[in-house]
Each structure stands twice: as C-alpha cells, then as structure tokens.
Amino acid sequence: PPVFVSLVPARLIAASPRVKEVLEQVKSLMEQHSSTLIMNIWGAGAKSSAEELKGAVAMLVDEYFESGEVKEAVQCVQDLEAPHFLHEVVKRVVYRAVEKGEAAMRMALQLIKALLAIGALEHMQLTKGMQRSVVGLADLSLDVPDAPERLRTLADWLAFENLVSPAFEQAVLLKAKERAQPTSARVTSCATILVEEFLVSASSQDAVASLRELGGPDDARPELVMKMLQLSMDKSEEERAMILELLTALVVRGEVQPAEVEAALETLLRQVPELVLDVPRLCDYLAHAIAHFLEDRTVPEALLASVPALAGEKGATIVAQVGKMTSLPLPVTTMKAKVKGIIAEYFVSGDLPEALERLGEVEGRCGQEVVKRTLVEAMEKKNRDREMASVLLSGMTKLYGSEQFFEGFIRVLRGIDDIALDTPNAAQLLARFIARATIDDVLPPV
C-alpha cells in the first residue's frame, strides 16, 4: 500500500470506521486503476456542492409552508437528485414546523408521508433528520420555549403512522426531555463536586476520575461547563483562575470537547441581560473566561464576532475587555484567515501562480493548514474545483516539505466524521485526493 496508508496511526483507525473506509478505498484505487485513470479522477463535474444543496433545501421548505402544495414540494425534492442529503430536508421541515406550530407540524407530517410513499425518502434519512433535529433542540428552544413538547408531539404522530419505530419514538422523547432540562440536578451536582474537589486537590487527574465515577451524561457536557463557569463567579480571583485551568485540563484530556466549551460560553452570553442583574461583575468574569480560552486555543477567535449579537448591549463591553487582556488577533488566527482567503480566491480566479506566490508570503509553518483548508473547501465543491485543488496541492510541493503535507492530510482524516455530516461522501472524496496526491508525488508513493 502507499506509504501514507501505512503511516496513519493505529489509534486513529480504531477510533473511526470511516477512517478505515478511507484507507481501504485508497488501497483499492491504487490496486485497480492505472495512473492515468487516477490523474483523471475528477473528470466528471458534480452537480451541486453541499452549500448549494442546503440553500436549495431551505428555499423549497419555505415555499412549501407558504403554498401548502405537497406535489410541488415532492417534485422539488426529487429535482435535488441528492438522496444522500434528504436528512437535511427532514431536519429543515421539522425545524420550520416546530417554529410555526400545530398546523405546520401537520403539513410536515403530510410531506414526509408523501416522500416515503413514492420512495423518494428512505427511513434511514428520516431517522437521521429527526436525530439532527433533536441535537439542535436547545438552540431552537431559545426562540420557541415549548419546542421540546412540539417535537415530542411530531414524533408521536410519526410513530402512530408507523413511519418510525416505537423504540425510536421513545429515544426522541428521552433526548428531547434531556435537551429541555439542561441544568438538571445531576449536572449541577456533578459540576459542584468537580469544582470543590479541584479547589482542594488541584489535581486534574483526580477531576477526570471523579467525572467518570459520577457518570455525568456525555451529551450534557456544554451544560456542565456552563455550570462550572457559573460556580466560578462566586469564587475569589485565584479560585476562578483555577476553575478555568481545570476546564482546560478536561479539554486536553479529552473529557470535554472544545466545541462544548464554546457552546457553554455562547449560552452564558445569551443570558447576560438577565444574569447581570444578580452578578454585577458578570462582563468582567466572562471576558476573563473568553480571553483564557482564546489564549489556550480552546475556542476560535471567531467567537468574539458573535458576542455583541449574543450578549446584547453588554456585548461591546465584553469584547473591549477581552481585547485589553489579549493581543488580538492571535498569530495563528491571522495565519488561518490569510490562508482561507487565498484558497477561496484561488477557487474563484483559478490563478495558480498567484495563489502559490501569496501562499509563499504567509509567515510561519503553515503548510499543514494550507493542505487541510484546500481539501476541506474542495470537498464541498464540484469536481472541476476538486481538480483545481489537486493541481494546487501539486504546486505546493515547491513551498512545503513532505512532513507538512502528511500532517495536513492527517488533520483532515482526523476530522472526517465531522466533515461527513455535511458531505456524506467525504470518505470517498478524501480517498480520491490521497490517491491523486500519491500519483502526483505530493505524498510518497512507496
């Protein structure tokens, strides 16, 4: 097999079946196809990118709830010619229906039944769409307080029509209940124990052991982080700093994901107008927390841009305080922004020499980020853009060494499960990129 395949860490392969799928496809492509065929692997253009499909889905769903024309909506869904993407249709229909109320929910049920009846929608896509609706329930509940109850009702209707199994209905009901009660007694108790024990022991290893022993629900991690941050507001400055370090340690040890810290901060920011009445120094506390997580790269700098919208009139104050505490923008953020802009412009202009010249001017060890960004952007585009990406990768050999190419491809491989949420055929696409890169000597062939 290609050297790249043999060098992929075993733990990475064990962690995700999709990673194993990518590597098996690479080996198959290299064994069964000639170099010429692999060079032309992006020969046929894809019809739509993931971004275009999402836009089309949003439009057809909005039109359906305005017109009520089931046949027209069914035809629009069929015209997408993207059966792998219909979970997005289900999710969008459910969201809109839950927002609008009972009449729209009955319209949603009618459309789902019609799509299933003609085979345009598979039960697997229906299940996936409903699951994604549940995942987003916490955010939806901010605008529609009774969203959990509405979703439970819709799940009940689907089960009554035998469109989902009773077991799945119960799973949706349970998840909806959990999402509707993010600050449960169990989460509060877990957060309190972790904080108080750490303030005494200062041992992150003990904290991890306690978290596992307490058995805090994995999908309640954002609520757990939020509660720990709230508890820190009643502590001294030194203790608040310790709690922030504890949260960073939990991220480093893999018990909490960076996205869960970001979600917790966003939830607290939304509550600023109410909380500031009881916690006068709330803006100062939140600014310190955001600055801390920016500095250790737990959350992206992009979070700052959303602070004014999330925190209301206090948002500008928080952003200003964060700016005083940190040297913004952070160097790594500046580098990533430059790379993203150069890659985006290349896909528009197609000017390879200019792209390579501008990439060569980016300071720092940025090769792995350039490779990762090129691959991720290309996966959501059409085949002609993927061909441009392969050509750009080949041109980059003048700028970066093999180690940075390897690291870039590995970073994409590590994130393949997340990428596949929006690009279901991501494994196949990445396998093709790896095969093409091997033929182009971007990755070592032997």
N, C-alpha and C positions, 0 to 999 in steps of 0.2 A: 504493500500500500504506500501512498505518498508519505513523505516524512511528516508532514503536518498532522496526518491522522494518527501516526504512531506517537506523536509528542503531546497529544491532548491529555491532560491529567485524568487519571482513572476516577478520581472523586467527582470530576465534572461529568463524566459519562454516567456514573452511578446515580448522580443527582437528578438527571432528567432523561427520560426515554427519548425526548425529541433530539437531544444531543447525539445519542446513539443512532437515531434515524438519519441525521445529517451525515455522520461519518460513513454509515453503510451506503448511503446514496453516492457519496464521493467515490468510494471504492468501486461501486457498480458502474458509475460513469467512466471511470478511468480504465476499467477492465473491458467494457463492452463497446466503447465508442473510440473512434480514431481521433487523433489530434485535430484534424480538420473539422470534424463534427463539433468538437468541444469549442473550438475557436468561433464557431457559428451558433453557439448555444442560445444566444439571444436573437435569433433570426426573425422570429415572428413577434409582432407587436402585441402586447397585452391590451385588452380593450379599455380597461379602466383601472385607475390607481385606487388604493384604499380611501384616500381623501375624497376623490371624486364620487366613489360609491356612498360614502357617508353623507355627502351633500345631496345626492340623488334620493337617498332614503329619507332624509329629513324633509325634503320637498314633497315627496309623494305621500308621506304620512300626514303632513299638514294639509295638503289638498284633500285627502280622504276625509278628515274630520270637518272640513269646510263643506264639501259636496255631499258626503254620505254615499257616493257611488261605489258600491262594492266591486262590480265588474271592472270598472275603470281602474280601481286600485290594484286588483288582481293582475290586470294586464300590465300595469306599470311595474309591478314586482317581477313579473316574468320577463319584461323587457330589460331588466337589470342584467340578466344572464349571469348571475353570480349566486348559485345555490349555496356555496360555502359561506356566504355573507348574510344569509337571511336571519341569523340570530340578531343582527343589528336592526332588522326590520321589526322583529318581535319586541326587542328592548325599547325601541323608539315608540312603537304603538302603545306599549304598556305605560311608559312614562307619560305620554300625552294624555292617555285615557285617565290615569290616576290624577293628573293635574286638573282635568276638566270635570270629572265627576261621573255619576252613575250612567247617564245617557251615553257618554263617550266610552265608558267601560263596556257597555253592551255592543257598541259599534266595534270595539276592539275584538270582542269575542266573535262577532259575526265575520269579521275579516279573517281572523285566524282559522275559523272553521272552513271558510271558503278556500283558503290556500291549502289547507290539509286535504280537503275533499278532492282537489284536482292533482294532488301530488307535487305541487309547487313548493310546499314547505314540508320538511321531514320532522319527525318528532324529536330527533336529536337537536335540530336547530331551535325548535320551540323550547326544549328544556334549557339549552344554553342561554337563550334570550331571557327566559324567566329568571335564571340564576343571576345573570348580569343585572337584571332589574333590582333584585334583592340587594346586591352589592352596593348599588347606588342609592339605596333607600334612605340612608342617613342624611345625605345632602338634599334629597327630594323632600324630606320631612321638614326641612327648614322653611320651605315655602308652602308646603301642604301638610299641616300638623297631623291630619288623620290619614296620611299616605299609607302607613302600615295596615290600618283597617281596610282601606280600599284595595290594597294589594291582596290581602287575605281573602277578600270577597271575590276578586277576579280569579284567584287560584281555586277557590271553591267552585266557581262556575265551570272552570276548565275541567276539574275533576268530575263534576256532575255530568258533563258532556263526554266523559271518558277520553278526553284529549291529553290528560296527564294521569299518571297512576295515583291512587290514594296515598302511597308512600311518599311520592314526590310532593304532593299537596301538603302533607304533614311537615316535610322538610322545609318547604317555603314558609309555612306558618311559623315554624320554630325560628327560622332565620329572621323573619320579619319581626317577631317578638323581641329577639335579641337586639336587632337594629333599632327598634323603637325605644329600648331602655339601655342606652349606652353607659349610664352612670349607675349601674346596678350595685347592690350591696356587695356582691362578690368582688367586683372590680375595685370598689372603694377600699374594701378590707385589704386586698392584695397590695394596692398602692401604699397604704398606710404602713403595713408591715415592712415592705421593702425599704421605704424611706427611713423609718425609725431604726431599723436594724443597721442600715448603712451608716447612718449618722453616728452610731456607736462603734461599729467594727471597721468601717472604711474599706471593706473587702468586697470587691465586685464579684469575686468568685463565690463568696457566700450568698450574694444577692441573686446570682444566677441559680444557685442550688435552691434557694428559698422560692424563687419564682416557679421553678419546675415542681417543687414539692407542693406549693399552693395550688398548682394546676390552673392558673389563670387562663381563660379561653383565648386561644391564639388570635381569633378574629376580633378580639376586643382590645388589642394592643394600642390602637390610637387613643381609646378611652382611658386606658391605663396610664399612658404617657401624659395625657391631659390632666388626669387626677394628680399625678406626681408633681406636675408643674404648679397646679393649684395649691397643693400642700406646701410647696416651697415658698409661697408668698407670705406664709405666716411665720417663716423662719428668719434667722439672722442672715446677714450678708454672707458670712462664711458658710453657713449651712446651705444657703441657696446655691452657692458655687459647688458644693459637694454633690448636691442632688443633680445638677447639670452634668457633672462628671460621671455620676452613676448612670445617667441616661446614655451618655456617650459610650460608656463601657458596655452597656447592654447592646448597643448597636454593633460595636466592634466584635462582640462575642456572638452575634447572630441571633440574639433573643428578640431584638426589635429591629425592624427594617427602617431605613432612612425615610421611606415614603410614609411610614406610620408616625414618625416624629413630625414630619411636615403636615400631615393631616391633623394631628393634635394641635399644632400651632394655629392652623387655619380655623379650627373650631373655636379656640380661645379668642382669636382675633374677632370672630363674628360676635362673640359675647361681650366685647369690650364696652359697648354703650350701657349694658346692664351691670356688669361686674365692677366698673369703675366707681359706681356709687358706694360700694362696700369696701373697695380696695383703692384708696386714693393714689397710691404709687404703682398702680397696675401697668401703666405705659412704660415706666422705668423697668419694671420686672420683665415684661415681655421683650423690651428692647435688649436687655442683657441676655435673655434666653436665645433670641434670634441671632444676636452677634456671636454668641458662643457656638451655636450650631453651624453658622456660616464659616467661622474660622476653622472648625474641625471637619468641614465639608460634609456634614451630615445632611444639610438641606441646601438646595441650589439658591444662588443669589436671586434668581427669578422670583422667589417668594416675596422679595421686597416690593416688586412691582404690583403685587396684588394686595398689599397691606392697606392702602387707602380705601380700596373698594370693600375690603372685609371689615375693617375697624371703624369705618365712618369718619367723623370729624376728628377723631383722635389718631387716625392713621398717619397723617403727615408728621405729627409729633413723634410717633414711634420710629418712623423712617429716619427722621432727623437725628434722633438719639442713637440709632444703630450706626448711622454714618459717622458720628463722633467717636464711636467705640472701635470702629474697624477702618482699615484702609481699603476703601471700595473704589472701583471694582477690584475684586481679588484677581491676582495674576492668572490663575487657572481659568477663571471665568472669562477674562478678556481674551485669552487664547482660544477658548472654545467658541466664543462669539465670532471671532475673526474667521476661524475655520468654517463654521457653519455658513457664514456669509459668502465666503469664497466658493464653497461647494454648491450652494444654492445658485449663485450667479453662473457657475460653470454649466449647470444643467439647463439654464436659460440660453446662454450665449453659445455654448459648445466650443469656446476658445480654449483649447488645451494649453498652448504655450503661455497664455496669460495666466491661467489657473496655476500652472506649475511655478511660474515666476512669483506670483503672490504668495503661494504656499511656502516657497523658499525664504520669504521675508518674515514669516511668522517666527518669533523668538521662542526658544525653549525646545524641549524634547516633545514634540507634538505629533510625531508620525503615527503613533497608535490611535490618537484621537481623530486624525485625518482619515485613516483607514476605516475606523469604526463609523464615522459620520457618513463617509461615502457609501458604505454598504447599507446602512440603515435607511438613508434617504432614498437610495435606488430601489430598495425592496418595495416601497410604496408607490413606485412609478411604473412606467410602461417599459416594455422590452428595449425600445430604442434608447431609453435613458439608462437601462442596465448595461447596454453595450458601451455607452459613453463612460459609465462607471468603471468597467473593466479596462477600457483604454486609459483612463486616468490613473488607475492603480498601476498599470504597466509603466506609465510615465513617471510615477513617483519613485521608481527604483533609482532614479538619479538623485533623489533627495534623502531617502531614508534607508537604513540598513535592514537586513532580514529580520532582526530581533523585533523592530517596531512593527513590521508587517505581521509577524506571528502574534504579537500582543494585541494588535488591532483586531485580527480575525478571532482570537480567543475571547476578547471582550464581547464581540457580537455573539459568539457561541454561548457565552455565559448568560446572555440576555435573550436567548432565542425563544423561551417560553413567553416572555412578556411581549416580544415583537409579534409572535404568532396570534396574540389576541386581536390585533388589527389586521394582520397579514397572515391568514390561515395557512398559506403555502410557504411560509417563511423557511421551513426546513429544506424544502426542495430548492428554493431560490439560493439559500446560502450554500448548499451543496454544489450548485452550478457555479457560483462565484469561486468557491475553493478549487473546483476542477479547472476552471478557466485560469485562475491565478497560478495554478501549478504548471499548466501548459505554457503560460506566458513567462515562467521563471520568476514570478513575483514571490511565490512560495517555492521552496526547494522540491524538486521532483523525486529525488532518490535519497 
